[in-house]
Amino acid sequence: MNKKRMEYAASLLQTCPEYAITTIAKLCGISLSNFNKMFQSKYGMAPTEFGDKPKWID
């Protein structure tokens, strides 16, 4: 379940840059503190860094 949540979060970060991190965490059903930890663990970077990454880079 958390894997799907993180994948959804990553897609929101790239397709909806106007969304705040707190909004994305809520949309994924995760508290902000857990969201940041889980995202860092899965992607090796903070959600704010991921959102700045060009969309064509995998």
PDBQT receptor file of N, H, CA, C and O in Angstrom, charges set to zero:
ATOM      1  N   MET A   1       0.817  -1.192   0.000  1.00  0.00    +0.000 N 
ATOM      2  CA  MET A   1       0.000   0.000   0.000  1.00  0.00    +0.000 C 
ATOM      3  C   MET A   1       0.867   1.264   0.000  1.00  0.00    +0.000 C 
ATOM      4  O   MET A   1       0.592   2.209  -0.739  1.00  0.00    +0.000 OA
ATOM      5  N   ASN A   2       1.906   1.276   0.825  1.00  0.00    +0.000 N 
ATOM      6  H   ASN A   2       2.129   0.508   1.426  1.00  0.00    +0.000 HD
ATOM      7  CA  ASN A   2       2.774   2.457   0.873  1.00  0.00    +0.000 C 
ATOM      8  C   ASN A   2       3.523   2.671  -0.434  1.00  0.00    +0.000 C 
ATOM      9  O   ASN A   2       3.802   3.810  -0.810  1.00  0.00    +0.000 OA
ATOM     10  N   LYS A   3       3.850   1.594  -1.127  1.00  0.00    +0.000 N 
ATOM     11  H   LYS A   3       3.624   0.668  -0.822  1.00  0.00    +0.000 HD
ATOM     12  CA  LYS A   3       4.526   1.723  -2.423  1.00  0.00    +0.000 C 
ATOM     13  C   LYS A   3       3.631   2.495  -3.400  1.00  0.00    +0.000 C 
ATOM     14  O   LYS A   3       4.099   3.391  -4.103  1.00  0.00    +0.000 OA
ATOM     15  N   LYS A   4       2.365   2.146  -3.438  1.00  0.00    +0.000 N 
ATOM     16  H   LYS A   4       1.985   1.418  -2.867  1.00  0.00    +0.000 HD
ATOM     17  CA  LYS A   4       1.417   2.839  -4.325  1.00  0.00    +0.000 C 
ATOM     18  C   LYS A   4       1.248   4.302  -3.913  1.00  0.00    +0.000 C 
ATOM     19  O   LYS A   4       1.140   5.186  -4.762  1.00  0.00    +0.000 OA
ATOM     20  N   ARG A   5       1.227   4.543  -2.619  1.00  0.00    +0.000 N 
ATOM     21  H   ARG A   5       1.315   3.825  -1.929  1.00  0.00    +0.000 HD
ATOM     22  CA  ARG A   5       1.104   5.925  -2.134  1.00  0.00    +0.000 C 
ATOM     23  C   ARG A   5       2.295   6.766  -2.571  1.00  0.00    +0.000 C 
ATOM     24  O   ARG A   5       2.131   7.914  -2.985  1.00  0.00    +0.000 OA
ATOM     25  N   MET A   6       3.486   6.200  -2.479  1.00  0.00    +0.000 N 
ATOM     26  H   MET A   6       3.620   5.268  -2.143  1.00  0.00    +0.000 HD
ATOM     27  CA  MET A   6       4.688   6.939  -2.878  1.00  0.00    +0.000 C 
ATOM     28  C   MET A   6       4.723   7.160  -4.392  1.00  0.00    +0.000 C 
ATOM     29  O   MET A   6       5.151   8.219  -4.851  1.00  0.00    +0.000 OA
ATOM     30  N   GLU A   7       4.284   6.188  -5.156  1.00  0.00    +0.000 N 
ATOM     31  H   GLU A   7       3.935   5.328  -4.783  1.00  0.00    +0.000 HD
ATOM     32  CA  GLU A   7       4.223   6.361  -6.606  1.00  0.00    +0.000 C 
ATOM     33  C   GLU A   7       3.230   7.461  -6.979  1.00  0.00    +0.000 C 
ATOM     34  O   GLU A   7       3.486   8.268  -7.873  1.00  0.00    +0.000 OA
ATOM     35  N   TYR A   8       2.094   7.480  -6.282  1.00  0.00    +0.000 N 
ATOM     36  H   TYR A   8       1.886   6.825  -5.556  1.00  0.00    +0.000 HD
ATOM     37  CA  TYR A   8       1.094   8.521  -6.516  1.00  0.00    +0.000 C 
ATOM     38  C   TYR A   8       1.666   9.893  -6.138  1.00  0.00    +0.000 C 
ATOM     39  O   TYR A   8       1.480  10.874  -6.858  1.00  0.00    +0.000 OA
ATOM     40  N   ALA A   9       2.352   9.945  -5.016  1.00  0.00    +0.000 N 
ATOM     41  H   ALA A   9       2.503   9.148  -4.431  1.00  0.00    +0.000 HD
ATOM     42  CA  ALA A   9       2.969  11.197  -4.569  1.00  0.00    +0.000 C 
ATOM     43  C   ALA A   9       3.983  11.697  -5.598  1.00  0.00    +0.000 C 
ATOM     44  O   ALA A   9       4.009  12.887  -5.915  1.00  0.00    +0.000 OA
ATOM     45  N   ALA A  10       4.804  10.808  -6.113  1.00  0.00    +0.000 N 
ATOM     46  H   ALA A  10       4.783   9.842  -5.855  1.00  0.00    +0.000 HD
ATOM     47  CA  ALA A  10       5.811  11.197  -7.104  1.00  0.00    +0.000 C 
ATOM     48  C   ALA A  10       5.145  11.750  -8.362  1.00  0.00    +0.000 C 
ATOM     49  O   ALA A  10       5.613  12.734  -8.936  1.00  0.00    +0.000 OA
ATOM     50  N   SER A  11       4.066  11.124  -8.784  1.00  0.00    +0.000 N 
ATOM     51  H   SER A  11       3.686  10.325  -8.318  1.00  0.00    +0.000 HD
ATOM     52  CA  SER A  11       3.385  11.616  -9.981  1.00  0.00    +0.000 C 
ATOM     53  C   SER A  11       2.757  12.984  -9.719  1.00  0.00    +0.000 C 
ATOM     54  O   SER A  11       2.784  13.853 -10.591  1.00  0.00    +0.000 OA
ATOM     55  N   LEU A  12       2.194  13.182  -8.529  1.00  0.00    +0.000 N 
ATOM     56  H   LEU A  12       2.172  12.476  -7.821  1.00  0.00    +0.000 HD
ATOM     57  CA  LEU A  12       1.630  14.495  -8.194  1.00  0.00    +0.000 C 
ATOM     58  C   LEU A  12       2.713  15.571  -8.134  1.00  0.00    +0.000 C 
ATOM     59  O   LEU A  12       2.501  16.693  -8.594  1.00  0.00    +0.000 OA
ATOM     60  N   LEU A  13       3.860  15.234  -7.573  1.00  0.00    +0.000 N 
ATOM     61  H   LEU A  13       4.032  14.323  -7.200  1.00  0.00    +0.000 HD
ATOM     62  CA  LEU A  13       4.950  16.212  -7.487  1.00  0.00    +0.000 C 
ATOM     63  C   LEU A  13       5.392  16.678  -8.866  1.00  0.00    +0.000 C 
ATOM     64  O   LEU A  13       5.755  17.841  -9.042  1.00  0.00    +0.000 OA
ATOM     65  N   GLN A  14       5.363  15.796  -9.827  1.00  0.00    +0.000 N 
ATOM     66  H   GLN A  14       5.068  14.851  -9.684  1.00  0.00    +0.000 HD
ATOM     67  CA  GLN A  14       5.823  16.163 -11.164  1.00  0.00    +0.000 C 
ATOM     68  C   GLN A  14       4.724  16.787 -12.012  1.00  0.00    +0.000 C 
ATOM     69  O   GLN A  14       5.005  17.654 -12.839  1.00  0.00    +0.000 OA
ATOM     70  N   THR A  15       3.493  16.369 -11.827  1.00  0.00    +0.000 N 
ATOM     71  H   THR A  15       3.265  15.664 -11.155  1.00  0.00    +0.000 HD
ATOM     72  CA  THR A  15       2.427  16.879 -12.692  1.00  0.00    +0.000 C 
ATOM     73  C   THR A  15       1.686  18.070 -12.103  1.00  0.00    +0.000 C 
ATOM     74  O   THR A  15       1.021  18.806 -12.833  1.00  0.00    +0.000 OA
ATOM     75  N   CYS A  16       1.790  18.268 -10.804  1.00  0.00    +0.000 N 
ATOM     76  H   CYS A  16       2.329  17.671 -10.212  1.00  0.00    +0.000 HD
ATOM     77  CA  CYS A  16       1.080  19.366 -10.137  1.00  0.00    +0.000 C 
ATOM     78  C   CYS A  16       2.039  20.159  -9.255  1.00  0.00    +0.000 C 
ATOM     79  O   CYS A  16       1.913  20.125  -8.031  1.00  0.00    +0.000 OA
ATOM     80  N   PRO A  17       2.981  20.861  -9.842  1.00  0.00    +0.000 N 
ATOM     81  CA  PRO A  17       3.977  21.575  -9.031  1.00  0.00    +0.000 C 
ATOM     82  C   PRO A  17       3.372  22.669  -8.159  1.00  0.00    +0.000 C 
ATOM     83  O   PRO A  17       4.019  23.147  -7.227  1.00  0.00    +0.000 OA
ATOM     84  N   GLU A  18       2.147  23.066  -8.449  1.00  0.00    +0.000 N 
ATOM     85  H   GLU A  18       1.621  22.678  -9.206  1.00  0.00    +0.000 HD
ATOM     86  CA  GLU A  18       1.499  24.103  -7.641  1.00  0.00    +0.000 C 
ATOM     87  C   GLU A  18       0.994  23.564  -6.297  1.00  0.00    +0.000 C 
ATOM     88  O   GLU A  18       0.673  24.350  -5.405  1.00  0.00    +0.000 OA
ATOM     89  N   TYR A  19       0.921  22.253  -6.140  1.00  0.00    +0.000 N 
ATOM     90  H   TYR A  19       1.182  21.614  -6.865  1.00  0.00    +0.000 HD
ATOM     91  CA  TYR A  19       0.469  21.656  -4.881  1.00  0.00    +0.000 C 
ATOM     92  C   TYR A  19       1.571  21.747  -3.824  1.00  0.00    +0.000 C 
ATOM     93  O   TYR A  19       2.745  21.512  -4.110  1.00  0.00    +0.000 OA
ATOM     94  N   ALA A  20       1.173  22.088  -2.614  1.00  0.00    +0.000 N 
ATOM     95  H   ALA A  20       0.219  22.279  -2.383  1.00  0.00    +0.000 HD
ATOM     96  CA  ALA A  20       2.111  22.099  -1.493  1.00  0.00    +0.000 C 
ATOM     97  C   ALA A  20       2.389  20.657  -1.068  1.00  0.00    +0.000 C 
ATOM     98  O   ALA A  20       1.569  19.769  -1.299  1.00  0.00    +0.000 OA
ATOM     99  N   ILE A  21       3.539  20.430  -0.451  1.00  0.00    +0.000 N 
ATOM    100  H   ILE A  21       4.206  21.152  -0.263  1.00  0.00    +0.000 HD
ATOM    101  CA  ILE A  21       3.900  19.096   0.037  1.00  0.00    +0.000 C 
ATOM    102  C   ILE A  21       2.857  18.603   1.038  1.00  0.00    +0.000 C 
ATOM    103  O   ILE A  21       2.519  17.420   1.050  1.00  0.00    +0.000 OA
ATOM    104  N   THR A  22       2.350  19.500   1.872  1.00  0.00    +0.000 N 
ATOM    105  H   THR A  22       2.625  20.462   1.863  1.00  0.00    +0.000 HD
ATOM    106  CA  THR A  22       1.328  19.095   2.842  1.00  0.00    +0.000 C 
ATOM    107  C   THR A  22       0.060  18.610   2.144  1.00  0.00    +0.000 C 
ATOM    108  O   THR A  22      -0.575  17.663   2.607  1.00  0.00    +0.000 OA
ATOM    109  N   THR A  23      -0.305  19.236   1.058  1.00  0.00    +0.000 N 
ATOM    110  H   THR A  23       0.211  20.005   0.682  1.00  0.00    +0.000 HD
ATOM    111  CA  THR A  23      -1.478  18.817   0.290  1.00  0.00    +0.000 C 
ATOM    112  C   THR A  23      -1.254  17.445  -0.315  1.00  0.00    +0.000 C 
ATOM    113  O   THR A  23      -2.141  16.592  -0.269  1.00  0.00    +0.000 OA
ATOM    114  N   ILE A  24      -0.089  17.227  -0.878  1.00  0.00    +0.000 N 
ATOM    115  H   ILE A  24       0.632  17.919  -0.915  1.00  0.00    +0.000 HD
ATOM    116  CA  ILE A  24       0.215  15.931  -1.486  1.00  0.00    +0.000 C 
ATOM    117  C   ILE A  24       0.217  14.831  -0.430  1.00  0.00    +0.000 C 
ATOM    118  O   ILE A  24      -0.296  13.739  -0.672  1.00  0.00    +0.000 OA
ATOM    119  N   ALA A  25       0.783  15.107   0.726  1.00  0.00    +0.000 N 
ATOM    120  H   ALA A  25       1.200  15.994   0.923  1.00  0.00    +0.000 HD
ATOM    121  CA  ALA A  25       0.782  14.122   1.815  1.00  0.00    +0.000 C 
ATOM    122  C   ALA A  25      -0.650  13.764   2.201  1.00  0.00    +0.000 C 
ATOM    123  O   ALA A  25      -0.968  12.589   2.383  1.00  0.00    +0.000 OA
ATOM    124  N   LYS A  26      -1.514  14.768   2.327  1.00  0.00    +0.000 N 
ATOM    125  H   LYS A  26      -1.256  15.723   2.180  1.00  0.00    +0.000 HD
ATOM    126  CA  LYS A  26      -2.915  14.524   2.673  1.00  0.00    +0.000 C 
ATOM    127  C   LYS A  26      -3.618  13.718   1.585  1.00  0.00    +0.000 C 
ATOM    128  O   LYS A  26      -4.375  12.797   1.890  1.00  0.00    +0.000 OA
ATOM    129  N   LEU A  27      -3.376  14.054   0.322  1.00  0.00    +0.000 N 
ATOM    130  H   LEU A  27      -2.760  14.802   0.074  1.00  0.00    +0.000 HD
ATOM    131  CA  LEU A  27      -3.992  13.319  -0.775  1.00  0.00    +0.000 C 
ATOM    132  C   LEU A  27      -3.559  11.846  -0.798  1.00  0.00    +0.000 C 
ATOM    133  O   LEU A  27      -4.303  10.973  -1.244  1.00  0.00    +0.000 OA
ATOM    134  N   CYS A  28      -2.360  11.596  -0.314  1.00  0.00    +0.000 N 
ATOM    135  H   CYS A  28      -1.756  12.305   0.049  1.00  0.00    +0.000 HD
ATOM    136  CA  CYS A  28      -1.835  10.226  -0.259  1.00  0.00    +0.000 C 
ATOM    137  C   CYS A  28      -2.242   9.501   1.028  1.00  0.00    +0.000 C 
ATOM    138  O   CYS A  28      -1.999   8.303   1.173  1.00  0.00    +0.000 OA
ATOM    139  N   GLY A  29      -2.862  10.231   1.959  1.00  0.00    +0.000 N 
ATOM    140  H   GLY A  29      -3.059  11.204   1.841  1.00  0.00    +0.000 HD
ATOM    141  CA  GLY A  29      -3.314   9.620   3.197  1.00  0.00    +0.000 C 
ATOM    142  C   GLY A  29      -2.207   9.351   4.194  1.00  0.00    +0.000 C 
ATOM    143  O   GLY A  29      -2.266   8.379   4.947  1.00  0.00    +0.000 OA
ATOM    144  N   ILE A  30      -1.189  10.216   4.203  1.00  0.00    +0.000 N 
ATOM    145  H   ILE A  30      -1.141  11.006   3.591  1.00  0.00    +0.000 HD
ATOM    146  CA  ILE A  30      -0.029  10.028   5.080  1.00  0.00    +0.000 C 
ATOM    147  C   ILE A  30       0.236  11.330   5.827  1.00  0.00    +0.000 C 
ATOM    148  O   ILE A  30       0.110  12.413   5.256  1.00  0.00    +0.000 OA
ATOM    149  N   SER A  31       0.603  11.226   7.105  1.00  0.00    +0.000 N 
ATOM    150  H   SER A  31       0.705  10.346   7.569  1.00  0.00    +0.000 HD
ATOM    151  CA  SER A  31       0.970  12.432   7.851  1.00  0.00    +0.000 C 
ATOM    152  C   SER A  31       2.239  13.024   7.238  1.00  0.00    +0.000 C 
ATOM    153  O   SER A  31       3.036  12.310   6.629  1.00  0.00    +0.000 OA
ATOM    154  N   LEU A  32       2.414  14.312   7.403  1.00  0.00    +0.000 N 
ATOM    155  H   LEU A  32       1.767  14.892   7.898  1.00  0.00    +0.000 HD
ATOM    156  CA  LEU A  32       3.551  14.990   6.778  1.00  0.00    +0.000 C 
ATOM    157  C   LEU A  32       4.884  14.437   7.263  1.00  0.00    +0.000 C 
ATOM    158  O   LEU A  32       5.792  14.238   6.457  1.00  0.00    +0.000 OA
ATOM    159  N   SER A  33       5.022  14.185   8.559  1.00  0.00    +0.000 N 
ATOM    160  H   SER A  33       4.284  14.347   9.214  1.00  0.00    +0.000 HD
ATOM    161  CA  SER A  33       6.301  13.672   9.064  1.00  0.00    +0.000 C 
ATOM    162  C   SER A  33       6.610  12.289   8.502  1.00  0.00    +0.000 C 
ATOM    163  O   SER A  33       7.751  12.016   8.132  1.00  0.00    +0.000 OA
ATOM    164  N   ASN A  34       5.620  11.425   8.434  1.00  0.00    +0.000 N 
ATOM    165  H   ASN A  34       4.692  11.648   8.734  1.00  0.00    +0.000 HD
ATOM    166  CA  ASN A  34       5.836  10.098   7.851  1.00  0.00    +0.000 C 
ATOM    167  C   ASN A  34       6.052  10.181   6.349  1.00  0.00    +0.000 C 
ATOM    168  O   ASN A  34       6.848   9.427   5.789  1.00  0.00    +0.000 OA
ATOM    169  N   PHE A  35       5.348  11.091   5.699  1.00  0.00    +0.000 N 
ATOM    170  H   PHE A  35       4.701  11.704   6.153  1.00  0.00    +0.000 HD
ATOM    171  CA  PHE A  35       5.479  11.252   4.254  1.00  0.00    +0.000 C 
ATOM    172  C   PHE A  35       6.920  11.588   3.871  1.00  0.00    +0.000 C 
ATOM    173  O   PHE A  35       7.485  10.977   2.965  1.00  0.00    +0.000 OA
ATOM    174  N   ASN A  36       7.504  12.553   4.562  1.00  0.00    +0.000 N 
ATOM    175  H   ASN A  36       7.044  13.049   5.299  1.00  0.00    +0.000 HD
ATOM    176  CA  ASN A  36       8.876  12.949   4.250  1.00  0.00    +0.000 C 
ATOM    177  C   ASN A  36       9.857  11.799   4.451  1.00  0.00    +0.000 C 
ATOM    178  O   ASN A  36      10.740  11.580   3.622  1.00  0.00    +0.000 OA
ATOM    179  N   LYS A  37       9.703  11.070   5.546  1.00  0.00    +0.000 N 
ATOM    180  H   LYS A  37       8.985  11.248   6.220  1.00  0.00    +0.000 HD
ATOM    181  CA  LYS A  37      10.591   9.927   5.824  1.00  0.00    +0.000 C 
ATOM    182  C   LYS A  37      10.428   8.832   4.777  1.00  0.00    +0.000 C 
ATOM    183  O   LYS A  37      11.417   8.304   4.267  1.00  0.00    +0.000 OA
ATOM    184  N   MET A  38       9.188   8.492   4.459  1.00  0.00    +0.000 N 
ATOM    185  H   MET A  38       8.385   8.921   4.874  1.00  0.00    +0.000 HD
ATOM    186  CA  MET A  38       8.932   7.426   3.479  1.00  0.00    +0.000 C 
ATOM    187  C   MET A  38       9.439   7.819   2.098  1.00  0.00    +0.000 C 
ATOM    188  O   MET A  38      10.015   6.998   1.384  1.00  0.00    +0.000 OA
ATOM    189  N   PHE A  39       9.224   9.077   1.724  1.00  0.00    +0.000 N 
ATOM    190  H   PHE A  39       8.756   9.744   2.304  1.00  0.00    +0.000 HD
ATOM    191  CA  PHE A  39       9.659   9.536   0.406  1.00  0.00    +0.000 C 
ATOM    192  C   PHE A  39      11.176   9.515   0.304  1.00  0.00    +0.000 C 
ATOM    193  O   PHE A  39      11.736   9.063  -0.694  1.00  0.00    +0.000 OA
ATOM    194  N   GLN A  40      11.833  10.007   1.345  1.00  0.00    +0.000 N 
ATOM    195  H   GLN A  40      11.378  10.375   2.156  1.00  0.00    +0.000 HD
ATOM    196  CA  GLN A  40      13.304  10.008   1.369  1.00  0.00    +0.000 C 
ATOM    197  C   GLN A  40      13.838   8.588   1.267  1.00  0.00    +0.000 C 
ATOM    198  O   GLN A  40      14.813   8.337   0.560  1.00  0.00    +0.000 OA
ATOM    199  N   SER A  41      13.213   7.673   1.960  1.00  0.00    +0.000 N 
ATOM    200  H   SER A  41      12.421   7.877   2.535  1.00  0.00    +0.000 HD
ATOM    201  CA  SER A  41      13.646   6.279   1.957  1.00  0.00    +0.000 C 
ATOM    202  C   SER A  41      13.487   5.651   0.573  1.00  0.00    +0.000 C 
ATOM    203  O   SER A  41      14.375   4.932   0.116  1.00  0.00    +0.000 OA
ATOM    204  N   LYS A  42      12.375   5.912  -0.089  1.00  0.00    +0.000 N 
ATOM    205  H   LYS A  42      11.653   6.495   0.282  1.00  0.00    +0.000 HD
ATOM    206  CA  LYS A  42      12.104   5.296  -1.398  1.00  0.00    +0.000 C 
ATOM    207  C   LYS A  42      12.905   5.932  -2.530  1.00  0.00    +0.000 C 
ATOM    208  O   LYS A  42      13.455   5.226  -3.375  1.00  0.00    +0.000 OA
ATOM    209  N   TYR A  43      12.972   7.260  -2.549  1.00  0.00    +0.000 N 
ATOM    210  H   TYR A  43      12.525   7.834  -1.863  1.00  0.00    +0.000 HD
ATOM    211  CA  TYR A  43      13.568   7.951  -3.697  1.00  0.00    +0.000 C 
ATOM    212  C   TYR A  43      14.947   8.545  -3.439  1.00  0.00    +0.000 C 
ATOM    213  O   TYR A  43      15.597   9.023  -4.369  1.00  0.00    +0.000 OA
ATOM    214  N   GLY A  44      15.404   8.523  -2.182  1.00  0.00    +0.000 N 
ATOM    215  H   GLY A  44      14.876   8.135  -1.426  1.00  0.00    +0.000 HD
ATOM    216  CA  GLY A  44      16.738   9.030  -1.881  1.00  0.00    +0.000 C 
ATOM    217  C   GLY A  44      16.864  10.539  -1.933  1.00  0.00    +0.000 C 
ATOM    218  O   GLY A  44      17.971  11.072  -2.020  1.00  0.00    +0.000 OA
ATOM    219  N   MET A  45      15.737  11.230  -1.880  1.00  0.00    +0.000 N 
ATOM    220  H   MET A  45      14.838  10.797  -1.810  1.00  0.00    +0.000 HD
ATOM    221  CA  MET A  45      15.739  12.696  -1.871  1.00  0.00    +0.000 C 
ATOM    222  C   MET A  45      14.447  13.181  -1.237  1.00  0.00    +0.000 C 
ATOM    223  O   MET A  45      13.466  12.444  -1.137  1.00  0.00    +0.000 OA
ATOM    224  N   ALA A  46      14.468  14.424  -0.816  1.00  0.00    +0.000 N 
ATOM    225  H   ALA A  46      15.265  15.023  -0.897  1.00  0.00    +0.000 HD
ATOM    226  CA  ALA A  46      13.277  15.022  -0.220  1.00  0.00    +0.000 C 
ATOM    227  C   ALA A  46      12.222  15.261  -1.297  1.00  0.00    +0.000 C 
ATOM    228  O   ALA A  46      12.563  15.435  -2.467  1.00  0.00    +0.000 OA
ATOM    229  N   PRO A  47      10.957  15.272  -0.917  1.00  0.00    +0.000 N 
ATOM    230  CA  PRO A  47       9.906  15.538  -1.902  1.00  0.00    +0.000 C 
ATOM    231  C   PRO A  47      10.090  16.867  -2.626  1.00  0.00    +0.000 C 
ATOM    232  O   PRO A  47       9.768  16.975  -3.810  1.00  0.00    +0.000 OA
ATOM    233  N   THR A  48      10.604  17.874  -1.932  1.00  0.00    +0.000 N 
ATOM    234  H   THR A  48      10.866  17.786  -0.971  1.00  0.00    +0.000 HD
ATOM    235  CA  THR A  48      10.812  19.172  -2.583  1.00  0.00    +0.000 C 
ATOM    236  C   THR A  48      11.878  19.090  -3.667  1.00  0.00    +0.000 C 
ATOM    237  O   THR A  48      11.775  19.770  -4.688  1.00  0.00    +0.000 OA
ATOM    238  N   GLU A  49      12.892  18.271  -3.457  1.00  0.00    +0.000 N 
ATOM    239  H   GLU A  49      12.975  17.719  -2.628  1.00  0.00    +0.000 HD
ATOM    240  CA  GLU A  49      13.937  18.087  -4.478  1.00  0.00    +0.000 C 
ATOM    241  C   GLU A  49      13.385  17.321  -5.675  1.00  0.00    +0.000 C 
ATOM    242  O   GLU A  49      13.707  17.640  -6.819  1.00  0.00    +0.000 OA
ATOM    243  N   PHE A  50      12.567  16.327  -5.420  1.00  0.00    +0.000 N 
ATOM    244  H   PHE A  50      12.306  16.067  -4.490  1.00  0.00    +0.000 HD
ATOM    245  CA  PHE A  50      12.003  15.505  -6.482  1.00  0.00    +0.000 C 
ATOM    246  C   PHE A  50      11.113  16.332  -7.407  1.00  0.00    +0.000 C 
ATOM    247  O   PHE A  50      11.143  16.160  -8.626  1.00  0.00    +0.000 OA
ATOM    248  N   GLY A  51      10.332  17.218  -6.826  1.00  0.00    +0.000 N 
ATOM    249  H   GLY A  51      10.308  17.357  -5.836  1.00  0.00    +0.000 HD
ATOM    250  CA  GLY A  51       9.438  18.045  -7.613  1.00  0.00    +0.000 C 
ATOM    251  C   GLY A  51      10.175  18.979  -8.562  1.00  0.00    +0.000 C 
ATOM    252  O   GLY A  51       9.620  19.385  -9.584  1.00  0.00    +0.000 OA
ATOM    253  N   ASP A  52      11.412  19.324  -8.242  1.00  0.00    +0.000 N 
ATOM    254  H   ASP A  52      11.863  18.995  -7.412  1.00  0.00    +0.000 HD
ATOM    255  CA  ASP A  52      12.206  20.217  -9.086  1.00  0.00    +0.000 C 
ATOM    256  C   ASP A  52      12.905  19.488 -10.221  1.00  0.00    +0.000 C 
ATOM    257  O   ASP A  52      13.433  20.117 -11.138  1.00  0.00    +0.000 OA
ATOM    258  N   LYS A  53      12.911  18.149 -10.161  1.00  0.00    +0.000 N 
ATOM    259  H   LYS A  53      12.482  17.638  -9.416  1.00  0.00    +0.000 HD
ATOM    260  CA  LYS A  53      13.580  17.344 -11.165  1.00  0.00    +0.000 C 
ATOM    261  C   LYS A  53      12.847  17.415 -12.501  1.00  0.00    +0.000 C 
ATOM    262  O   LYS A  53      11.621  17.307 -12.514  1.00  0.00    +0.000 OA
ATOM    263  N   PRO A  54      13.529  17.588 -13.605  1.00  0.00    +0.000 N 
ATOM    264  CA  PRO A  54      12.851  17.609 -14.899  1.00  0.00    +0.000 C 
ATOM    265  C   PRO A  54      12.034  16.348 -15.130  1.00  0.00    +0.000 C 
ATOM    266  O   PRO A  54      12.452  15.259 -14.738  1.00  0.00    +0.000 OA
ATOM    267  N   LYS A  55      10.885  16.481 -15.757  1.00  0.00    +0.000 N 
ATOM    268  H   LYS A  55      10.545  17.366 -16.076  1.00  0.00    +0.000 HD
ATOM    269  CA  LYS A  55       9.963  15.364 -15.962  1.00  0.00    +0.000 C 
ATOM    270  C   LYS A  55      10.511  14.257 -16.848  1.00  0.00    +0.000 C 
ATOM    271  O   LYS A  55      10.054  13.117 -16.759  1.00  0.00    +0.000 OA
ATOM    272  N   TRP A  56      11.478  14.567 -17.700  1.00  0.00    +0.000 N 
ATOM    273  H   TRP A  56      11.849  15.492 -17.773  1.00  0.00    +0.000 HD
ATOM    274  CA  TRP A  56      11.988  13.555 -18.632  1.00  0.00    +0.000 C 
ATOM    275  C   TRP A  56      13.053  12.669 -17.999  1.00  0.00    +0.000 C 
ATOM    276  O   TRP A  56      13.479  11.689 -18.610  1.00  0.00    +0.000 OA
ATOM    277  N   ILE A  57      13.488  12.996 -16.787  1.00  0.00    +0.000 N 
ATOM    278  H   ILE A  57      13.142  13.792 -16.291  1.00  0.00    +0.000 HD
ATOM    279  CA  ILE A  57      14.493  12.168 -16.105  1.00  0.00    +0.000 C 
ATOM    280  C   ILE A  57      13.790  11.121 -15.263  1.00  0.00    +0.000 C 
ATOM    281  O   ILE A  57      12.882  11.449 -14.500  1.00  0.00    +0.000 OA
ATOM    282  N   ASP A  58      14.196   9.866 -15.392  1.00  0.00    +0.000 N 
ATOM    283  H   ASP A  58      14.934   9.600 -16.012  1.00  0.00    +0.000 HD
ATOM    284  CA  ASP A  58      13.589   8.786 -14.598  1.00  0.00    +0.000 C 
ATOM    285  C   ASP A  58      14.387   8.534 -13.350  1.00  0.00    +0.000 C 
ATOM    286  O   ASP A  58      14.032   7.662 -12.556  1.00  0.00    +0.000 OA
TER     287      ASP A  58
